[in-house]
Amino acid sequence: MYQYPKQILTIAQQVQSYIDAGMVITSRADIEKTLKSVGFYRLRGYSFHLYDNTSKKYVPGTKFEDILKLYQFDQELSALVFPMISKIEVALRVRLVEALLIHGEPLVLQDSSIFKEKKLYWQNMSTVASEIARSNDVFIKHNFDNHDGEVPVWAAVEVLSFGTLSKIIKNLKTGTGSSYSILAVNYQYKSKKGNLVNLSQKMLASWIQGVSVLRNMCAHNSRIYNRTIHTTPEILDADKVTPPPVHNGLYQILLAMKYLRSSDEEWTVFVDAFDKLIQKNISVVSLTAMNLPADWKAHLSV
């Protein structure tokens, strides 16, 4: 067996490592209690930007309390973002079903003629079949038991992952009267001249993919703050940061959420809550760590 070069530290050793690295500690007992519930290695993600790998020391004045505040901010941020993404997701499912049913066929997902690339269609259908088979929802079982296993589009779409929905949408045929053209009307945006623009499939799919990645991060309690997010939603020119960041972060995904919003009213409530959360933690959070420009609220507002 490979001998890993590092040994796991006990709670006491973890606290001592903070002290040795120059972190400001006020109560060793309180820190030990925190580490037992949160974990030393999870908290590292909120302090690595304050740690000098060369000297093996924290920036002078680094307080454990501030690291914990960042973690708590991130937890509240995740709890704010996740329900908003859920609303976006539900609205997308409803709108996709509405668009697909113009064909007048409950089993329209089985019709390859409405999709562009047939090989990709069958690859996607394999995923669709797997996700339906994995479902324990009552309405899926109802169709298994009463309709010879056939699952109508309005039921199928409810159990498909966000990522699978994105793949289906990206492969729809386009053109006047197509399902995609009807779906895209829900996500039109204004040009610099104030004209409504129909977005491309590539752009819409990039938004969905970006939001899907953030959704999964929230669902798995992953860190959002000061995090590079490896997906590239297409950002409208009016919202781009100059100079552009090296990597995408929270700002770019929040913009994708804005473009996909379920309603203006719900989004406005979300942005106000996000602003209040930042202001409450302004002593420890950095806008730059989230790729937020100084005028971020103007960009996120509708």
RODO-589741 format. One record per residue (C-alpha): x, y, z; residue in three letters. Coordinates in Angstrom, 1 decimal, m for minus. Layout:
((X Y Z) "ALA")
...
***
This chain:
((0.0 0.0 0.0) "MET")
((1.2 3.5 m0.8) "TYR")
((2.5 5.4 2.2) "GLN")
((0.9 8.8 2.2) "TYR")
((3.5 11.4 3.3) "PRO")
((1.2 13.2 5.7) "LYS")
((m0.5 12.0 8.9) "GLN")
((m4.0 13.0 10.0) "ILE")
((m3.9 15.4 12.9) "LEU")
((m5.8 15.0 16.1) "THR")
((m8.1 17.9 17.1) "ILE")
((m5.5 19.1 19.6) "ALA")
((m2.8 18.9 17.0) "GLN")
((m5.0 20.9 14.6) "GLN")
((m5.4 23.7 17.0) "VAL")
((m1.6 23.7 17.7) "GLN")
((m0.9 23.9 14.0) "SER")
((m3.0 27.1 13.9) "TYR")
((m1.0 28.5 16.8) "ILE")
((2.3 27.5 15.3) "ASP")
((1.3 29.2 12.0) "ALA")
((0.6 32.5 13.8) "GLY")
((m3.2 32.5 13.8) "MET")
((m4.8 34.6 16.5) "VAL")
((m6.6 32.3 19.0) "ILE")
((m8.8 33.5 21.8) "THR")
((m10.3 30.2 23.2) "SER")
((m8.7 26.9 22.5) "ARG")
((m11.7 25.1 23.9) "ALA")
((m14.1 26.9 21.5) "ASP")
((m11.9 26.1 18.5) "ILE")
((m11.8 22.4 19.4) "GLU")
((m15.6 22.4 19.7) "LYS")
((m15.9 24.0 16.3) "THR")
((m13.4 21.6 14.7) "LEU")
((m15.4 18.7 16.0) "LYS")
((m18.5 19.8 14.2) "SER")
((m17.1 21.6 11.1) "VAL")
((m13.8 20.0 10.5) "GLY")
((m10.2 21.3 10.1) "PHE")
((m9.9 20.4 6.4) "TYR")
((m13.2 22.0 5.4) "ARG")
((m12.2 25.2 7.1) "LEU")
((m8.9 25.3 5.3) "ARG")
((m10.7 26.5 2.1) "GLY")
((m11.7 29.7 3.9) "TYR")
((m8.1 30.5 5.1) "SER")
((m5.7 29.4 2.3) "PHE")
((m5.8 32.9 0.8) "HIS")
((m4.4 34.1 4.2) "LEU")
((m1.6 31.5 4.4) "TYR")
((1.9 31.9 3.0) "ASP")
((3.2 28.5 1.8) "ASN")
((6.8 29.7 1.8) "THR")
((6.9 30.9 5.4) "SER")
((4.2 28.4 6.6) "LYS")
((2.6 31.3 8.4) "LYS")
((m0.7 33.1 8.3) "TYR")
((m0.9 36.8 7.4) "VAL")
((m0.3 38.7 10.7) "PRO")
((m3.6 39.3 12.5) "GLY")
((m5.5 36.4 11.0) "THR")
((m8.2 35.4 13.4) "LYS")
((m9.8 32.1 13.7) "PHE")
((m13.1 33.9 14.4) "GLU")
((m12.9 35.6 10.9) "ASP")
((m12.3 32.2 9.2) "ILE")
((m15.3 30.8 11.0) "LEU")
((m17.4 33.9 9.9) "LYS")
((m16.4 33.2 6.3) "LEU")
((m17.5 29.6 6.6) "TYR")
((m20.8 30.7 8.1) "GLN")
((m21.3 33.3 5.4) "PHE")
((m20.7 30.6 2.8) "ASP")
((m23.3 28.4 4.5) "GLN")
((m25.9 31.2 4.5) "GLU")
((m25.0 32.0 0.8) "LEU")
((m25.6 28.4 m0.2) "SER")
((m28.9 28.3 1.7) "ALA")
((m29.9 31.5 m0.2) "LEU")
((m28.8 30.3 m3.6) "VAL")
((m30.2 26.8 m3.6) "PHE")
((m33.9 27.7 m3.3) "PRO")
((m33.5 30.3 m6.0) "MET")
((m32.0 27.7 m8.3) "ILE")
((m34.8 25.4 m7.5) "SER")
((m37.3 28.0 m8.7) "LYS")
((m35.3 28.5 m11.9) "ILE")
((m35.3 24.7 m12.4) "GLU")
((m39.0 24.2 m11.8) "VAL")
((m39.8 27.1 m14.2) "ALA")
((m37.5 25.6 m16.9) "LEU")
((m39.2 22.2 m16.7) "ARG")
((m42.6 23.8 m17.0) "VAL")
((m41.6 25.9 m20.0) "ARG")
((m39.8 23.0 m21.7) "LEU")
((m42.9 20.8 m21.5) "VAL")
((m45.1 23.6 m22.8) "GLU")
((m42.7 24.0 m25.8) "ALA")
((m42.5 20.3 m26.5) "LEU")
((m46.3 19.8 m26.4) "LEU")
((m46.8 22.0 m29.5) "ILE")
((m46.3 18.7 m31.3) "HIS")
((m49.4 17.3 m29.7) "GLY")
((m47.8 14.1 m28.6) "GLU")
((m47.4 13.1 m24.9) "PRO")
((m44.5 10.7 m25.9) "LEU")
((m42.7 13.4 m27.9) "VAL")
((m39.3 12.7 m26.3) "LEU")
((m39.3 9.4 m28.3) "GLN")
((m39.7 11.3 m31.6) "ASP")
((m36.2 11.7 m33.0) "SER")
((m37.4 13.9 m35.8) "SER")
((m37.6 17.0 m33.5) "ILE")
((m33.9 16.7 m32.7) "PHE")
((m30.9 17.7 m34.8) "LYS")
((m28.2 15.1 m34.2) "GLU")
((m29.6 11.6 m34.2) "LYS")
((m26.5 10.0 m32.6) "LYS")
((m26.7 12.6 m29.8) "LEU")
((m30.4 12.0 m29.5) "TYR")
((m29.9 8.3 m28.8) "TRP")
((m27.1 9.0 m26.3) "GLN")
((m29.4 11.5 m24.5) "ASN")
((m32.3 9.0 m24.6) "MET")
((m30.0 6.4 m22.9) "SER")
((m29.5 8.9 m20.1) "THR")
((m33.3 9.8 m20.0) "VAL")
((m34.2 6.1 m19.7) "ALA")
((m31.6 5.6 m16.9) "SER")
((m32.9 8.6 m14.9) "GLU")
((m36.5 7.5 m15.3) "ILE")
((m35.7 3.9 m14.3) "ALA")
((m33.9 5.3 m11.2) "ARG")
((m36.9 7.3 m10.1) "SER")
((m39.1 6.1 m7.2) "ASN")
((m41.7 8.8 m7.8) "ASP")
((m45.3 7.7 m7.6) "VAL")
((m46.2 9.3 m10.9) "PHE")
((m43.5 7.3 m12.7) "ILE")
((m44.7 4.0 m11.1) "LYS")
((m48.2 4.9 m12.1) "HIS")
((m47.2 5.0 m15.7) "ASN")
((m45.2 1.8 m15.3) "PHE")
((m48.3 0.0 m13.9) "ASP")
((m51.1 1.6 m15.9) "ASN")
((m49.7 2.7 m19.3) "HIS")
((m47.5 m0.1 m20.3) "ASP")
((m44.4 1.6 m19.0) "GLY")
((m44.8 4.6 m21.3) "GLU")
((m43.9 7.9 m19.5) "VAL")
((m45.4 11.2 m21.0) "PRO")
((m43.1 14.2 m21.4) "VAL")
((m44.6 16.1 m18.5) "TRP")
((m43.8 13.3 m16.1) "ALA")
((m40.4 12.4 m17.7) "ALA")
((m39.1 16.0 m17.5) "VAL")
((m39.8 16.1 m13.7) "GLU")
((m37.3 13.4 m13.0) "VAL")
((m34.5 14.4 m15.4) "LEU")
((m31.4 16.1 m14.0) "SER")
((m30.6 19.7 m14.8) "PHE")
((m27.7 18.5 m17.0) "GLY")
((m29.9 16.2 m19.0) "THR")
((m32.4 18.9 m19.6) "LEU")
((m29.6 21.1 m20.9) "SER")
((m28.5 18.3 m23.4) "LYS")
((m32.1 17.9 m24.6) "ILE")
((m32.6 21.6 m25.2) "ILE")
((m29.2 21.9 m26.9) "LYS")
((m30.2 19.3 m29.5) "ASN")
((m33.7 20.5 m30.3) "LEU")
((m34.3 21.6 m33.9) "LYS")
((m34.6 25.4 m34.3) "THR")
((m36.6 27.6 m36.7) "GLY")
((m40.0 29.2 m36.7) "THR")
((m42.6 27.1 m34.9) "GLY")
((m40.0 24.8 m33.4) "SER")
((m40.1 23.8 m29.7) "SER")
((m36.9 25.6 m29.2) "TYR")
((m38.2 28.9 m30.6) "SER")
((m41.2 28.7 m28.2) "ILE")
((m38.9 27.9 m25.2) "LEU")
((m36.5 30.7 m26.1) "ALA")
((m39.2 33.3 m25.9) "VAL")
((m39.1 32.9 m22.1) "ASN")
((m35.5 33.9 m22.0) "TYR")
((m35.2 36.8 m24.5) "GLN")
((m32.9 39.6 m23.5) "TYR")
((m32.6 43.3 m24.5) "LYS")
((m29.8 44.5 m26.8) "SER")
((m27.9 47.7 m26.2) "LYS")
((m30.5 49.4 m28.4) "LYS")
((m33.4 48.0 m26.3) "GLY")
((m34.5 45.4 m28.7) "ASN")
((m35.6 42.0 m27.6) "LEU")
((m33.1 39.3 m28.8) "VAL")
((m33.7 35.6 m29.2) "ASN")
((m30.8 33.7 m27.7) "LEU")
((m28.9 30.9 m29.3) "SER")
((m29.2 27.3 m28.1) "GLN")
((m25.5 27.4 m27.2) "LYS")
((m26.0 30.4 m25.0) "MET")
((m29.1 29.0 m23.2) "LEU")
((m27.4 25.7 m22.7) "ALA")
((m24.3 27.4 m21.2) "SER")
((m26.5 29.2 m18.7) "TRP")
((m28.2 26.0 m17.6) "ILE")
((m24.9 24.2 m17.3) "GLN")
((m23.4 26.9 m15.2) "GLY")
((m26.4 27.0 m12.9) "VAL")
((m26.4 23.2 m12.7) "SER")
((m22.8 23.2 m11.5) "VAL")
((m23.6 25.7 m8.8) "LEU")
((m26.7 23.7 m7.8) "ARG")
((m24.6 20.6 m7.3) "ASN")
((m22.1 22.5 m5.2) "MET")
((m24.8 23.7 m2.9) "CYS")
((m26.4 20.2 m2.7) "ALA")
((m23.1 18.7 m1.7) "HIS")
((m22.2 21.4 0.8) "ASN")
((m19.2 22.5 m1.2) "SER")
((m17.5 25.8 m0.7) "ARG")
((m18.9 28.6 m3.0) "ILE")
((m16.9 31.6 m1.6) "TYR")
((m13.5 32.3 m3.3) "ASN")
((m14.0 29.4 m5.6) "ARG")
((m13.1 28.9 m9.3) "THR")
((m16.1 27.4 m11.1) "ILE")
((m15.1 25.4 m14.1) "HIS")
((m17.9 26.2 m16.5) "THR")
((m18.3 29.1 m18.9) "THR")
((m21.8 30.6 m19.2) "PRO")
((m22.0 33.1 m22.0) "GLU")
((m22.3 36.5 m20.4) "ILE")
((m24.1 39.4 m22.1) "LEU")
((m21.7 42.2 m23.1) "ASP")
((m23.3 44.7 m20.7) "ALA")
((m22.5 42.4 m17.7) "ASP")
((m18.9 41.5 m18.6) "LYS")
((m16.1 42.5 m16.3) "VAL")
((m13.1 44.5 m17.7) "THR")
((m10.5 43.2 m17.6) "PRO")
((m12.0 39.7 m17.8) "PRO")
((m11.2 37.4 m14.9) "PRO")
((m8.8 34.5 m15.5) "VAL")
((m11.5 32.1 m14.2) "HIS")
((m15.2 32.1 m13.8) "ASN")
((m16.6 32.6 m10.3) "GLY")
((m19.8 33.2 m8.5) "LEU")
((m20.6 36.4 m10.3) "TYR")
((m20.7 34.7 m13.7) "GLN")
((m23.1 32.0 m12.4) "ILE")
((m25.3 34.5 m10.7) "LEU")
((m25.7 36.3 m14.0) "LEU")
((m26.7 33.0 m15.6) "ALA")
((m29.3 32.6 m12.8) "MET")
((m30.5 36.2 m13.6) "LYS")
((m30.9 35.4 m17.3) "TYR")
((m32.9 32.2 m16.4) "LEU")
((m34.9 33.7 m13.5) "ARG")
((m38.4 32.3 m12.9) "SER")
((m39.8 35.8 m12.4) "SER")
((m38.6 39.4 m12.0) "ASP")
((m40.3 39.6 m8.6) "GLU")
((m38.6 36.5 m7.2) "GLU")
((m35.2 37.6 m8.5) "TRP")
((m35.5 41.0 m7.0) "THR")
((m36.2 39.5 m3.6) "VAL")
((m33.1 37.2 m4.0) "PHE")
((m30.8 40.1 m5.0) "VAL")
((m31.9 42.2 m2.0) "ASP")
((m31.3 39.2 0.3) "ALA")
((m27.9 38.6 m1.3) "PHE")
((m27.0 42.3 m0.8) "ASP")
((m28.0 42.2 2.9) "LYS")
((m25.9 39.0 3.5) "LEU")
((m22.9 40.7 2.0) "ILE")
((m23.4 43.9 4.1) "GLN")
((m23.8 41.8 7.2) "LYS")
((m20.4 40.1 6.6) "ASN")
((m18.6 43.0 4.9) "ILE")
((m15.8 42.9 7.5) "SER")
((m14.6 39.5 6.3) "VAL")
((m15.9 38.9 2.8) "VAL")
((m14.2 40.1 m0.4) "SER")
((m16.1 41.1 m3.5) "LEU")
((m13.1 40.2 m5.6) "THR")
((m13.1 36.6 m4.2) "ALA")
((m16.5 36.2 m5.8) "MET")
((m15.6 38.0 m9.0) "ASN")
((m18.1 40.7 m8.1) "LEU")
((m17.4 44.1 m9.6) "PRO")
((m18.0 47.2 m7.5) "ALA")
((m21.3 47.8 m9.3) "ASP")
((m22.4 44.2 m9.1) "TRP")
((m25.9 45.0 m7.9) "LYS")
((m26.7 47.1 m11.0) "ALA")
((m25.7 44.1 m13.2) "HIS")
((m27.8 41.6 m11.2) "LEU")
((m30.9 43.8 m10.9) "SER")
((m33.7 43.6 m13.4) "VAL")
***
